[in-house]
Amino acid sequence: MAGKPDISAHQETFRHLKEVRAEAIRHTLLARQFHAERRDLLRSLIEEGFSQADIARELGVSRQAIQKMLAG
């Protein structure tokens, strides 16, 4: 039965792994903020009278993509 590996030899790897994890969490939070902001902007355009099709054409995406953005 083998013993536990020597963690001290990999401290730099663990430090880097923790750093990468923290950055991934930060990016996830930013993405959520951007999605909410995008949804609010889309809703305001629709309230001003733009159709989903109008917005989709302007952004170069499908109308279904706009529906998903609004639902998010």
Buried (B, 14 or more C-beta within 10 A) or exposed (E): EEEEEEEEEEEEEEEEEEEEEEEEEEEEEEEEEEEEEBBEEBEEBBEEEBEBEBBBEEEEEEBEBBEEBBEE
